[in-house]
Amino acid sequence: MSLEDSLHGAYGVAPLSVQEAPALRPLSLRRNFAWTLVGSGVYAASQWGMMIVLAKLGSADIVGRFALGLALGAPVVMFTNLQLRAVQATDARHEYAFGDYLSLRLIMSAVAFGVIAALAVLGGYRAEVARVIVIVGLAKCVESISDVIYGLWQKQERLDLIAISQMLKGPASLVALWVVMRATGSLVWATLGLLAVWTGLLFTYDAFNARRILRLLSWREGKVREARPRLPMLRQLAWLAAPLGVVGLLDSLNYNVPRYFLQHSLGEAALGHFAALASLLMAGNMVVMPLAQSAAPRLARHYVSDLAAFTRLVWNLIKFALVIGGVGLLVSLIFGRQLLTILYKADYAAHAEVLAWVMAGAGIGYLAKFLVCAMTAARRFRAQAPLYALATLACALVSYATIPGWGLVGAAWGTGAAALVLALGAAGITLQAVRQRARQEELETTPPERP
């Protein structure tokens, strides 16, 4: 039985007992944040740990090959993902069924893998590098299917389920990479270990809990839900989310374009050094991303029903981003060299100045993430693509102009330029959305004039 059949087979089951109903009860924002903070923290720390393992057990070239596989595959997957998790989590009016989201994700993931395989074959890479690109790309496609299941849980404000999945996936991936890399010294076999872990978790914990939530939803609604995806709805959903697919592609390019220039100008070792330094921003993402994911459904509801609460929550998120970004920059300035020596090797510590620039850009990026979250909650989908295009253009121009002469510092400047453009643009679009919603509320509450 396929994953899709397993999940869709949950529709139309017999009513469940009353004792099972509390499993659908949304958690509070504080509890969701706490769960997501732990889950994302464990997962991000594990990803960070994978970079450390590769740096300790291999060379900077090996780190660079792994980073290249991610840099080529991630933009493709981000485009084909269409950000369906965000669309699903903020679907406050329940316009689409989970079957629609899942089916579209399966179709687009197959397309993504085909494109990644073509890039690996036609890109002129050495055989080992091409294999790594294909395996990492397939693993990212598997991860994208789990991601759409996360959207189902996030919409129900049960981020504890996501956190548990991440806490299983992260350490298991790290252990698999360490064991295989230590035993074989082969990056190809190590990435196959990652693929096996992610696939196994998808077909066990993720699929089981997705089916459980769908059964509970059928019980709560007291009706049989649509058992199969509806082709007209798939077309509508794809059209709705297409701008976010472009946004996902551009967002990934903002992160990866400097890496392309580095690999082309300075080689895999330079890319490996920069990728290791950039992985340190995961420390901030451990806090920022959980909070953004926890706040997204609530921001969507507030935008529809309580604009003042929406504005307050956005301001609180902005202040939080400024604090986290400032702390990261301060730590990198004071302890950067020592951290790089302990975590990686002595040759990485020579780039302590680069780390400070990376963390400065990361702070702006945290702010941009919260503002983009607010834009998505306000359903400002189509405005995002032009904004991300401007950010990508800024990133490419700065990277092209500075990397040949400034090396890794230029790569950090490119990433920071993209984050700055994104933060400023997202702030303007969110402000416009708030003003438009305020005018709409005013018209709705103003009584019509008597003739």
PyMOL commands that set and color helices and strands:
alter all, ss='L'
color gray80, all
select helices_A, chain A and resi 3-8+18-24+29-57+60-81+84-89+98-122+127-155+159-184+187-221+231-266+268-305+307-343+346-349+352-377+384-406+408-445
alter helices_A, ss='H'
color red, helices_A
deselect
rebuild
show_as cartoon
